[in-house]
Amino acid sequence: MNLRHFVLGLIWACTALQAAADLPAPDPERPLWLRTPSISPDGSRIAFTHGGQIWVVPAAGGEARSLTSEQFYSHQPVWSPDGHRIAFASKRHGNDDVFVMPVAGGPVTRLTHHSATDLPQAFTPDGQEVLFASNRLGDAKASALDGAKDLGGSFEQLYSVPVQGGRPVLVLPFPALEVAPAADGQRLLYTDRRSSENEWRKHHVSEAARDIWLFDRQAGTHRRLTDFRGEDRNAIWTPQQDAVLWLSERSGSFNVWRQALAGGGAQQITFHKDHPVRFLSSARDGSLVYGFDGEIWRLTAGAMEAQRVPVQIRQGNLMAGPSNVNLAGQATELAVSPTAPEYALIARGEVFVVSALSGVTRRITDTPAEERHLSYAPDGRSLMYASERNGRWEVMEARLRRAEDPGFAGAAPFIESLLISGEGDAFQPMFSPDGSRIAYWQDRTTLRVFDRQTRRSVQVLGKESVYSYTDDDLNFAWAPDGRWLVSRTGFETTAEVELIDATGQAPRRNISRSGFTDSHPIVSADGSAVLWLSDRVALHSADSNAAAMDVYAGFLTPEAFDTFRATPEERQRLDQLRQRQAAAKPDAAAASTAQKAPAKASPAALPTADGIERRTVRLTPLSLQPGFFRLTPDQRTLVVVANDPTGQVVGYAIDTASHSPRVLFTRPPGSTVDIETDDKVTTLVVLGPQGIERYDIASGKSQGVVPFRAEMVRDAQAEIAAIFDHAWRLTQVKFYDPKLHGVDWAAVGQAHRKFLPYVRHWEELAEVLSEMVGELNASHQGGYFIAATPSDDATASLGVYFDDTWRGEGQKVVEVLPGGPADRPGSALRSGTTLLAVDGNPITAQTDVHRWLNRKAGQPVLLSLRPAQGGNPVEQTVIPVGQGQEIALAYRRWVDQRREQVTRLSGGRLGYIHVPAMDLNGYLQAYSDLFGQHRLTEAVVVDVRYNGGGNLHDQLAALLTGQHLAALVSRDGVRFIDIPTTRWSKPSILIANAASYSDGSAFPALYQRQKIGKLVGQRVPGTATAVLWEHQLDQRVVYGVPQLGFMGEDGKWFENQEIVPEVIVDADPVAVTAGRDPQLERAVQELLLQIGPAKAAR
């Protein structure tokens, strides 16, 4: 849990290391990052993608001409057979749609109208249709991928659409990419896809690696042409169409290879090294064009060596240089001045100060790098923050220059200086109460204390004591006297709270010692108590993970605990006693000083905390999901801000004596980014998208909103470089294998950084990052651009499968999704019904119904229907659902079909469960199925195909490894409950495939190692790592680093170690098309053999 940004729910990631000045200017004479080159059929021209635009250049080279504008990201051009048109993908409407336009210029025609990602693959040989890949509902019978659609666009199906636009038709009901139709129109080369792995991953050898297939449309057969265990992809035909060329990694890096269809050995055609060959295409005369190291290469027919195509692009880049950015809604971090009426903020990685009186905003830092971990010095005269501007995280300070200036708001001059730097990272700094020292984390694993006077630091907590999964998750706090700190130690789920000597001399002392998760410690104002969050008595979900937390307080001395528990009268008496004792102390202290020299801080400064477990109390009357908590100085009120079950943010003031909560405020979801209080804990300060709101804790009344209105000048190219450099370095310091799989990471970084001057869209940066990190040959990696705006297309669903082969008026319904919008009593929208119109818009043979369902989810639409039995059209109002609900409905149907199949094949003896993800919902459904509808079955088939991962291996393994020990039996001899009651003690069998990912691959490995049962299906690629996904400076850019790896007792990583089933059953394309599931059929067969014949009924 990240308390500082608990509602935002995103990690505000690192961004920059080097300024844009480090990037050379784009070279118009030799531009880089020329992607998806495609040679025209006559071999005279090459279309390609650059800067999010489609370009055309003569095949021999020259000045390129743009076909599309720069505003909307366009890519992946393919030529029509006559060379007059180009189809391409563009995000004109938010998602990728297929468009077509004349190469000579002219109007652009939109071909697809669905909000799924649609990517053109090729024209049909007659030029009348465009083949494209899309992740849609698909076919009612060949519904194998309905179990995988929740994984996103990784499992596209192949469709065709007329070049004039119209109704798409399903061609292949499984992933078939980079297709190349033969001239006869009957044969089709395609690349398969069996995993959701990073598109640009390299060097992996597993079932996830791709292969080349040949589909004969007339015969309905599929033939695998490649058997290399590594990558084979992007096949094309030779001119005679008796052989194929494709890209393969069998030489160590992607190169062009050739093989005759009749068989024989594969022949290497190109011999590039160090970088992959990408995007192979050919002309009718056999000339080849491909991409290599960001440029276009051409191998003319009959030539022995390819040559680089000299391309010139003389278009200017208006993205380069400074531009203004409105920072509304981009503030992420808040600090309250202890002395002046002002607040400091972080917004888009920069430090700002806002006047609490006028709302005037002032910018403090100006770098393309991110600053974060913001705080004021105790005297309010300096701001401290971490910055990554110099290639590593360092601690910086901005200090007021003039004594007469009370704060930074306005125009008060200040000096910025470097406080703490080193070879590693120094971040999350925190001033000691007197400001003389700074505690900070070094390299995310070591807590150090820096003395400002001596300029030296000392380690107070070593890396063997803590692990940081996400930045900011290692919370710590100073004691008021500055002699000790309190910190979270251990791992997230096994965290403890410990006292740390600020001199680093005394051993640390664990004060939580619960065995549960204890984290986010703070210290009371007088230093007498430590507060933290714990799940020790909170509600836990069925998968044993905490669903809520409580605030606990541990009192360091019996006297402090007595005071806390005292009645008002007792507290008054104790206060008077302490006042009398304090009045007598000065004389005694003076006498002691005359006899002794001043003593240095010693290990004895660390509280003993003996017996603290008897002085630890729960302060919250009910378990919550806290994002912030503070104890008032008098310890009478606990302030807590938490999310309620509906996502609303609620502020509470809890009386610590009576445990009675008082609601201070309720704010809508998404309205709270960060929370602080003033030093006296009288005012709660809440940062939201609209500004800073203050609440009086005593009354709960709002004291008004200070708006945050700011703009900043930023350089987009500088941000691109900053994100790249940060991602490179984050991988270097967080990747689970310190040897980075033997890769020269510095060389890889430099090889890809040269492309940055040519990147103009975030999609391109994400692809550069994916290509770079693909060199590591690891799972859970890559860059992704996740864009969504309110104006984007959003196709609604009627919850029906249509007949793609229907060519008449309207669209004929094949099947209704159970539980969907059409599945209503008395509905005329049923199997056999023909949809004639939507809201009065007729559905002709050339109409794509999805265009009339755009942005209609949740809104009534009027349908005109011809009933299945014929007759006059009828009207019916239906409320469509969104794509997410359609996916869920299709998945439920997929599971029900397989459960019915297992029941039929086994005669009711076996049960079936599918676990789609290693999460709470997956566990709840598995438990419910096992002990609900399958309670009386003899064994169960467990299916983790298309499981996208999570963290459930322990719970699922425990669930399936029960050993029958006893039963609860009535006096009549009726056996009611088996013991154990919550663990399955009957046989099981597991089905997995190449798309069982992350924890979905760890579980099959553990299932085998524990010998729970047989494993059936495809080889499962080893992808068992724990990943850090970071949202970058522009939060739509996401980057992943696998930081923890599963390791067996043999000392070997699970990563890249395939799990080989006892019974290997591949996914047969013909069976999939026919609606069969051979892996499930074989699993039933094997499990029935294991349990033997059915016992005779008694």
N, C-alpha and C positions, 0 to 999 in steps of 0.2 A: 504494500500500500504506500502510495506517495502522498503524504499529508499535505505538502505545500500546494499540490495541484490535483487534489483528490477528485474534484468535480470535472475538471477538464479531461482527465482520464488519458492524457497523452504525455509521453516523455518529451519535454522541450529539449531537443538534442543539441549537441555540439554542432558548430557550423564551419568556422573558417580557420585557416592556418596561414595563408599567404594572400597578399593583396593582388588585385587584378593587374597591377603594374608588373607583376612577375610574368604575366602571360604575354607572349608576343602578339602583335597585331595579326589578324588573319591575312594569309597570303593569297591574293586573288589569282596569282599565276599557278599556284599549286595548293588548292584547298584540300582539307582533310575531312574525314567523317562523311564520306560519300557512301551512302548505304543503299541496299536493295537494288543494285544495278540490274537492268534487264535489257538485253539486246533485241532489236526489232527483228521480225522474221526474215526480212531481206538483208539483215546484217549491216545496214547503213547508219543506224542511230542507236543510242543507248539512253534509256530512261533511268533515272535514279532519284534517290531522296537526299536532300541536303537542307538543313535549317528548317525542317518541317514543311518543305515545299517539294513539288515534283518538277524535275528538270529533264531536259533532253539535250544531248550533245552528239555531234558526229562521232561515229565509231572510231575514226582515226584520231579523234581529239579535237579540241578547239574551245570556243567560247560557248558555255551552256546557256540555254534559254529556259526560263521558268514558265511552267504551265499553270501553277496555282499560286495564290497569294500567301503571304507569310502569316497572316492573322490566325488561321486555323491549321492545326497540325495535320499534315497529309503525308502519306507514306505508302510503300509497297505497290509500285506501279507494275501492271502486267499489260502486254501488248495484245491487240486483236490480231487474228491471223493475217488480215490484209494490211496491217501496219498503219491503219488510219485512225485508230482509237486507242485510248489507254484507260484501263480501269484502275482505280486506286482506292485506298481507304482514307477517310478524313473524319476528324472529330468536329465537324461543322455543327453538329447537333448534340454535342457532349460526349457521345460514344463513337466508336468507329463504325461508320456506314460505308457501303460500297457506292462509289460514284464512277461515272464514265464521261469522257470528253474527247473531242477531236484533237489529234496531235497538232493539227494546224492552228488550233485555237477555236474558241467558240463556246457555246453554252455547256454548262456542266449539268448532267442528269443524275439525280439520286435514284439508286436502284433498290436499296433496302431501307426499311422503315421500322426496324426493331431496335430496342435499346440494349440488346446484347451486342457484344463486340463482333462485328462482321468484317472479315479480312479476305480480299480477293486472292484467288489462287491461280486461276488461268481462265482464258476463254475456251469455249468448246471449239472443236476444229472448224465448224461451219460459221463461227463468229456470232451465233445468234444468242448465246447465253454466256453468263459469267459464273464460274464455279467459285464458291466462297465458303469459308469456315465460320461457323457460328455455334454458340452454346445456347440452344433453344430447347423447347419441350420435346421436339422430335416425333418419333413414331410410337404408336400405342403398342405394337407387337415387339419391335426391336428396341426395348426400353432399358437395355443394360446400363446406359449412362445416367439413368434417373437416380441411381444410387451415388453418383459422383458429382452431380450438378452443384451441390453446395460448396464444392471446392473452387468455384468460379469458372473462369474462361479457359481452364487448362485442358478441358476435354471437349473440344469443338467437334461438331459433326459437319459433314460436307453437304452443301446445298447448291442448287443452281437457280439463277434468276434471269429472265429475258433481258437483253440489252436495252430494250425500250422501257424497262421497268415492269413490274407486275408481281405475280404470285411466286414466291420461292418454293422449290420442290426439294425434298430430301433425296440425296444421292446415296450416301453411306451413313449409317447410324452410329458411327464411332469415329474417333480422330483419324483424319486422313488429310495430311498437310502437304504443302509444296507439290501439288499434283501436277502431272504432265500428261495430258491426253495424247494418245497416238492419233495419227492422221485418219485412221479408220473410224475413230469415235467410239470404238468398242473397248479398247484397252486403255488402262489408266495407271500410271505410276504414282505412287504416293508414299509418304513417310508416315510411319505410325507414331503414336505418342502414348506411353503407358504410365506416365508419372506426371505430377504437377511440378517437377523440378524446374529450377531456373533455366530458361530457354538458352542461355549463353554459357552454361556450365561446360567445362572441357575435361577431357582425359578420364572420365569415369567409365568403369567397366562393370556393368550390372544390367539387370533386367530393365532398368529405367532408360538405358541407352536405346537410341532409335534404330529402326531398320527400314529397308526399302521393300516395298511390296508391289506386285502387279495384279491389278483387278481386271478380270474379263467380264464386262457388263453383260454380254450375251449369255455366257455360260454361268455367270454368277459365282465364279471361283476366285480365290485369292491365293497368290503364290509368293512366299517370302523369297526375295532374291539375295539377301545378305544374311550371313550367319556370324559375322564378327561380333564379339561380345561388347565392343565399344561402340562409338557413334558412327552410324551411316545415315545420311540424310540428303535431301534435295536432289533427287534423281531427274535426269532429262534423257531424251532419246538421241541416238545418233541419227544422221540423215537417212540412213537406210532402215532405221527402226528395228534392226536386228541385234542391237546392243544398247546398253545403258551407260551413262556417265553419272557419277554422283560424288558427293563429298564424304570422305571417310577419315577417321583418325587412326587408322591402322598403321600409319607410318610415324605416329607420335604427335602429329599436328594435322589439322584438316587440310587435305589436298584433294585434287581431282583424280578419280579412279575410273577405270573402264572395265566392263565385262560383257561378254556375249550372252544373249538370252539362252543360247543353246548350252551354255555351261563353260567350264574351263576356269583357269585362274584369273584373278583380278590383276589389272595392269595399272601401275601408277603413272599418271599423266603429268602432273605438276609436282614440284619438289621444293615448295616454300618451307621455311623454317621459322620458328619462334612465334609466329602469329597464325591464326586460323584463316583459311580460305572460306569465304562466305558467299552466298547468293549466286549460285551457278545458273547460267542461262545459255541458250544456244540459238544460232540462226539456222536457216534451212541449209546453208552450205557447210555447216559443221563448225563455224567459228564459235568460240566460247568467250564469255565475259563473266567475270566474277569480281568480288571485292577482296582486297587484301590490305591489311594495315591501314585502313581508312581511305584507300584509293581504289580506282577501278583498273582492272587488268584485262587484257584481251589476248587470246590465243587464236590466231587466224587459222583457217583450214589448211592443213598440211604443214604448218610451222612446228618447229621442235620446242621453241621456248616462247612463253608469254611475254608481252610487253606492257608496261604501264601506259594507260591512256592519259595523255596530258589534257587536263581539264582546267579551264579558266572560268571563274565566277567573279564578276565585277560588281555584284550587287552590294550596296552598303548595308550596314547593320545598325538600325536605329535603336536596338536594345542596348548597344554599348554606350557607356558614358553615364553621367548622373541623371537621375530622374526622381521626382517626388513620389513618395508613398504615404498614403493615409494610414495611420496606425490604429484606427478604430478597431476595437476588439482584439488587438494583438498584444496587449499587456499580459504578462505571465507571472510576474513576481513583485512583491510589495515589501517595503521596509518603512517603518514609522520613525521619524526623527524624535529623539528623546528631549530635544531642547527647542526646536523651532516648529512653527506651524507649517509643516511640509511633509511630503511623502516622496520616497524614491521608488522608481519602478524600473522593471526590465520590459522592453517591448521590442520585438523583432531582434533580440540579441543586443540591444543597446540600453544604456543607463539614462534615465530621465528623472527629473525632479519636478514635482507638481506642487504649487502653492496651495495650501489648504484654505487660504483666504480668497484668492482670486481665481484659482484654477489654471493660472498661466503655467505652461509647461516649458521646461528647459532641457535641452539635450546635453548630457555630460560626456559621453563617449562617442567616437566617430570612427569605427573600424568595420571592415567587412566580417570580422570575426565576432563570435558571440561572447558577451559578458553575462555572468550569472552569479548566484550565491551572494546576493546584495545585502549589506548591513551598514548601519551607522556605528561610528565609534561612540563610546559612552558619553563623551563630551559633545557629540553632535557636530563636530567640526571636520569630520572626514567621512567619506564613503569608501567602503572596501568591497571588492568584488573579484571574482576570478575571470580571467580572460585567456583566450586561446590565440591571440593575435600574433604571437611570435613562434608558432609551431608547436607549442605545448601549453597546457594549462598553467598559468601563473597567477599570483595574487597581486592585484594592483590597488592603489589608494589614490583617491582624489581628495586633497586637503585644502580647506579655505586658507587664503593667503593673508587676509586682513582680519585683525582682531575684532573690529567693529561689526563684521557681518555675522548675523545670527544663524544663517543657513545658506543653502545653495540656490534657493529660488531667486528669481530676478537675474541680476548680472554680476553677482559676487565673484571676483576672480578666484581661481583655484589652481593648484599645481597637482598634476597627475604623476605618480612615480611608481616604480616597480618595488614591491615589498619582498616577495618570496619567489624564487625561481630555482630550478635545478634541472637535472637530466630528465627526470620524469615529470609527472603531472602534479601540480599543487592546486587543489581546489576545495570548495566548501569551507572557506575560512570563517572563523568566528572569533571576535574580540573577547579577551578576558574582561571581567567586570571593571577593572581599572584601566583597560586599554593598553597595558604594557606588554601583553603577550597575545599571540594569535595561535589558536589551535586549527589544524587543517588536515585534510587527508592527502597523503602522498601516494600516487599511483593507485588510488582507490582501495588500498589494502592496509596502509600504515597510518596511524594517527600520530601526528607530531605537534609539538608546541614550540613556537618561534618566539624568542625574546627580542623585542624591538631595540633594546639598548645594546645588547651584545651582538646582535645579528646572527645568532646561532639558534639551531633548533635541536630538540631532543625527541627521540622516539618514545612514546608512552604506551603504544599498543601496536603489536606486530602483526604481520600479514597472516601468521598462523592462527590468528584469533577471529578473523572476520572474512566475509566474502561479500562483495558488492555485486548484485545482479544488475540493477539499474542505477545509474547515477542518481544521487540524492537519497538512496535508501539506507545509508549508514548515518543514522541520526545520533547526535551527541549534544551535550550542554555543559556549560561551566557551572561550578558551585559559586555562590555569591562572594566567597572569600578568595576565589581564584586558586585555591590550593589543590583542587581535584576536579575531575570531570566525571560525567556519567555517559556511557555509550552503549549502543546495541552491539552485541558480539554474535559470532556464529553465522549460520546461514539463515535465509528468510524464515523458513518453516521451523527452525530449531533455535531461533534467536533468544538470547538472554540479555538481561540488563546488568551491567557491571560498573563498579566504581573504579576510576582510573586515577592514579597518582600523577599530578601535573608535572612532577619532576622526573617521572619515569623510573623511580627507584623502587617503590613498593609493589608487590604483586597485586594484580587486580583482584577485586572482590565481587563475586556474583551475589546480587541481592534479589534476583527474581526466582531462580531455582525452581521453576515449575514444571519444566519439561514440555510446556506448551510454547506458543509463540509469544514472546515478550519483546516489545520494541517501542521506538519513538519516545525515549526518556526525556524528561525535563526536570528541573530542580525548583523547589518552592522558593519564594522570594527570600525567606530567611535561611535557606539551606538546611532546614531540618528534615525535609522529606524529598523523596524522589517519586515522581509520577511517571507512569508508562501505560501503554496499551497491552492488554493480554486477552487471549481467547480461552483462558482456562475454564471459565464457567459459561462462556457464551454459547449460543446455538451453533451446532455444527451440522453441516449438510450430510446427506446420506453417504457421500463419498469421504467423509471424515474431515473435510476441509472446513475451516471456520467461515460462518456466514455473517458473523458480527464480532465486535470486540467490546471490552470494558476498560474504563480508566481505573487503574489501581494506584494506591499511594503506599510507599514503604517509608516508615518513620525511622530515622537513623538512631535515635536515642529514646529510652523510656520516657524521659521528661517531655520530649516533643510529642510523643504519642499521648501522654496524659493531658497535655494542653489541648491537643486536637479533640480529644474525647470529652473534655470538661464541659460542664454546663456553663451558661453565661455567668452565674455567680462564682463558680469555681475559677473560671478564667480570669475574672476581675481580681480575685484573691491572689492567684498565681502571678498576674501582672504586677501587683503591688509588691509582692515578695521579691520579684526579679529587679524591680526598680530600687529597692533598698539594698539588694546585693550589688547592683551596679554602682550605686553611690559609694559603697565601701571599697570598691576595687581600685580606684585611682591611687590611693595611698599605698596599698599593697604592691601595685604594679611599679610605683616609683621606687620603692625599697628594693624590689627585685632587679630593676634596671641598674641601680647603683652597684649591685654586686656582680652582674653578669654582662657580658658583651652581647650585642644583638645576635640572635640565632637565625641561621638560614632555614628555609623551608625544608622539612624533613619528611621521610616516609610516614612519620607518625601523624602527619596532617590528614591522611586518608582515614575517614571514619571506620571504626571497626565493624559497626552494624551488626554486632552479635545479637542473635535472637530476632533479627528483623522479620523472619517469617511469621512471628507472633504479633508483629506490629504492621503487617501488610493488610490493607483493607480495600475493598471494592467501593469506589466512590459513585459509580453510575448505578441508578436503581434498575435500569434495564439495559440489555446489550444493544449497541448501536453500531453504525458504520461511521466512526468519527473521522473528520477531516482536520479538526483543530480542537485543542483543549488547553485551558489555563486555570490555575488556582489563584484566587485573589490573595493579596498579601496577608489578610486576616484569616485565611483558610476557611472562611465560612461559605464561600460560593465557588463552585466549579462551573466554568464556562465551557460548553461543548457545542461545536457545530458539526452536524452529521447529516448524511443522506437518509431520508426515510425510504420505505419500500417503493414508493412511487417515483423516486428520483428527486423529490423536492429537497431543498437545503433548509434545515431547521436549526435555529440557534436556541440553546437551552441555557438557563441559569439554574443550577442544581444546588439546593441547600444541603451542605455536607452533613449537617446534624440530622435533619429529618428525611433526607434523600428525596425531597419533593422537587420535581422539575417545574420550571416556569419557562414558557415559550417566549423568547425574545423576538423572533421573527421567523417568517417562512418565505423562502425565495424559490422561484421556479427552477426547474432543471436547466443547467447550463449557464446559470446567472452568477456563479461564484467561481473565481479563479484562484485567489489567495486570500488569507486571513491573518491579521495581526491584532495586537492590542497596544494601547499606550503602556508606558512603564508601570503605571499604577493599577493597571487592569480595571480601569473605569469605563473605557470606551473600546468597543469592538470595531475594527476597521476592516471592511470587506471590499476587495477588489473584484469588480465584475466587468463585463464587456462595455458597459456604458460609463464606467467611472468608479469612483471610490465612495462608498456609503459608510456612514458612521452611526453606530447604535450605542445609546447609553445603557450600560449593563444593568444599572439599578432599576431603570424604568422600562427598558426595552424599546424606547422611542427612538425613531430615526432622527439623527441630527442633520440630515441633509446629504446630498450627493455632490461630491467634487468631480466635475466632469474631466475626463482625460481626453483632451483634444490635442493631437500632435501629428505632425508630418515629419518625415525625415528624407534626406537625400540619400539614395542608395545607388549602387552600380550593379546592375544585374549580372554582368560578367564576373564581377568580384565575388558576388554571392555564389555563383556557379563554381568558381575556383575554390572558394572557402568550403563549400559542402564536399567537394571532391577530396580536398586535402584532409578534411576531418575524417571522412569515411575511410580513406586509406590508413590514416594513423589509428583510428579506432580499431580497425581490423588487426593492425600490428600489435596493439597492446591488449586486445581482448580475445583474439582467436584461441580456441581451446587448446590447440597444439602450438606450443611456443616456437617450434621449428617451422611453422606455417607450411606443413606438408613438404618441406624441402624446397620451397619456391623462393627465388630471389625477389622478395617483395619490393625492394627499392627499385629494381629494374622494371618490374611490372607497373609500378606506379608511374614512373617516368614515361614508359611506353604508351600509357593511356592519357597522361596529363596533356600531351601535345594536341589532343583533339579538342580541348576545352575552348580555345578561341573560336571554334566553329559551331559551338553548341548554342542554340537560340531558344530551345524549348525544354521544359523540364522533362518531357518524355525522352529527349535525347540524352540528357544527363543521366537519367535512370538507366538507359541502355549502356552508356559508357561505364557506369559503375558495375553493371552486371557483367559486361565483358571483362572488366578488370578482375573482379573477384571470382569470376568463373575459372581463372587460372589456378585457383587453390583446390579445385576438385573437391568441394565440400557441399553439404546440404545446407538449407536454411540461409542462403545468401542471395544477394542481388539488390538492385535498386528498383523501386517501383514508384510510379506516379499515379496517385489515386485522386482523381479530380471529380468533383460533383458540385454543380451550381444549381440554383433553383429553376433555371430555365432549361435544363437538360431534358432531352426526351426521356420518358419513363413509360414503357409499354405496359399496359394493363392486361390482365388475363381473364378470360371467361371460364377457365378451368376445363377446357375440352381439348381432345386430340382431333385434328382435322385430317381428312383424307387427302394426301398430297397428290394422289393420282387422279382426283376428280377434275375434270376439264369443263364441266358445264357451268351454268349460272350459279353464283353463290359459292359457298364453301361447305362441304358435307362433313358432319360430325361423325367420327368413328367411335369415340368413347368419352364418357364424362368422368372427370376426376372425382372420386369419392370425397365428400366434404367441401367441394369447391362451389363457386357461385352458381353453377348450373345444376348442382345436386340438391334440388329442393322438391318437396312434395308437389306434384301436379305440374312440374316444369315441362314445357314443350321442347326445351333444349336438351335433347337426348340423342343416343346413338341413332344414326340414320337421318336426323334432321338436317336441313340445308339452311345455312345462314344466308339471307338475301340482302340485308341492309343493317347498318348500325347508325342509329340516330338519323335516319333518312338518307344516308349515303349508301348507294347501291354497291353490292359486291359483285363485280363482273368477273369473267374468266381471267381478266388482266389485272384485277385489283388485289393488293396486299391488304388484308383486313387489319393488320397491325397499325397502319397509318391512322385508322379511325378509332383506335383504342389508346392512342398516345395520351398520357397524363389523365387517364380516366379512372384510375384506381380509387375506389371508395365513392365514386359518383354514379348515380343511376344512368344507365344507357338503355335506349329503346331498341330492341332487336325485332327485325322482321324475319319470320321463320316459316319454311315450308315443312310441315310435319312429316315424320318418317313414313307414315302410311299414305302420304299424298294429301290432296285436297288444297283448299285455298290457304294462302299465307295467314299466319297469326302473328300477333304482336306480344312481346313479353319484355318486361323491364327486369334487368339484371344489374347487380352491383359488382363490377369486376374487382379483382384483387391485384396486388402488386406482384412483381416478379419473385420476390422472396417467398411470398405465400404460395405461389404456383410451384416453386421448387420444393417446398416442404410437402405439398400435397402429392406431387409426383414421387417424391422419396417414400412417403408413407405407402403409396400404392405399390412401389417396387418391393418394399419389405413384406407387405401382405401377400404379394404374389409368390415370393420365395418361401414364406412360411406355409402357404397352402401347398406348394410343391413338395416341401419336406414332409408335410403331413400325408400327402397322397402317396409319395414314393415309399414311405416307411409304414404305411398302414396305421398312422397315428401314434407310432411308438416313439418318434423323435420330435423334439422341439427345435425351434430356430430363433436366434436373436442376431440382430445386426447392431454393431456399435459404430456409429458414424464418426464419432470424435471422442477423444479421451478427456471428457469433461463431466460435469455434474449431470447434465441431461442424459448423456450416454450411459452413465452408471445407473441412474434412476430407471431408465427404460429397460436396461439389462436385468436389473433386480426384479422389476415388476414382471417382466416376461418369464423369468426363470421360476419365480415362486408364485406367479399368478396362473397364467394359462398353461404353463408347461410343468406345473407342480407334479403332475401324475405321469409325465412321460418318463421313459427309461433312460434317455440320454439327450444331449442337446448339441446342435450345430451352432458354433459361434463364428460369426462372420465379421472380419475387420477390413474387408476390401474397401478401398477409397476412404479409409480412416485418415483424417487430416492431422491427427496428433492432439496433444494436450498434456495431461499429467495424471494418468489413471492406471498405470501399469501395476502398481502395488495393490490397489484396491481390487482390480479386476482379477489378478492372479489369486489373491486371497479368496475372492468370491467363488472361484472355480476349483479350489483345492480343499474343500471340506472333506473330512473323513468321518463316516458314520460311526458314532460311538454308542448311542442310546436312543430312546424314544420316550415320549409321554404317552402312556397307554391307560385307557379307562378301565374300570372294574369289569366291563363287558369284553375286554380284550381288543377294543378298537384303538388302533394306532393313529393318534391325532397329529402329533408333532415329532419330527425327526430331530435329533440333536447331533451336530449343531443345526440351529434353526435358520441361520442367516448365511449359510455357506452351502454351495452346491456340492453334494457328495457323490453324484452319479457321473458316468463317463461324459466326456465332451470331445469334440473335434474342432479344429480351427481352420478357417479359410482365410487366406491373405493373398494379396497380389502386389504388383509393382507400384501401385498407388497407395499402399499402406505406408504412411509417411510419419516421420518423427516418432512420437510415442506409439503411433500406430505400427511402427517397425520394431520398436523396443519390445512391445508385448509379445509378438511372435517369437522373438529371440528368447525371451524369458520363459515362454510357454514350452518351447523345446527344451531349454536347459533344465527346467523343473520336471520335464517328462510328464506333463499334465495329460497330453494326448497327442495324436498325430496332427501334423500340419499339412494342409492340402492347398494347391494353387500354384501361382507363379513364384519364382525366386523373389525374395523381398530385399530391395536395396537397403544397405545399412545407412540409416539417416537418423540415428538416435543421438541427437544433441539438443541442448537447451539454448535457445536463441534470444538475442537481444535485438528487438526491432526498434529502431529510432526514427522518429519523425524529425525532419531536418528544419532548417531555418524557415523555409517554406514548408509548412507541415504536410503538404500534399506529397512531398518526396519522402519515401520511407526506405531505410537501408537496414539490412540484417547482418548480424555477426553471430555465428555459433560459438558460445563462450564456455560451455560445459559439455563434456562428452561422457557417454556411458562407457565404462571400462569393465571387462569381465575379470574374474579371479585369475585368468591366465595372463593378465596384463595387457590385453589387446583391446583397442577401441572397437566399439560397435560400428562406428562410422566407417563406411566403405567396406564393411564385412557382410556379404550377402547371407541371408538366412535361406537355406535350401530346404524346401519341404520334403517330407518323407514320400509324398505322392505329388509329383509335378504334373499339373494340368494347365496348359496354356489357354488363352482366350482365343478361340477359333472364330475368325470373322464370319464364316458362313453360319455357324451356330448362333452367333450374336444376332445376325440379320434375321434368322428364323425365330428368334425369341427364346432360344434355349440357353441354359446355364450349365455347361459341362462341369465346371468346378463344383457347383453345388450338387449336381447329380453324383459325382464321384465321392464327395464327402459323405453323402447319405449312404452310398454303397459301402464305404469303408467302415463307417460307424455301425452299420447293421452287422457287418462281419464281426466287429469287435464284441458286440453285446450278445451275439448268438441268436438262435431261434427264440421266438416268443414263448414264454412259459404258459402252460395251460392254465386257464382260469380255474380258481378254486371255488 
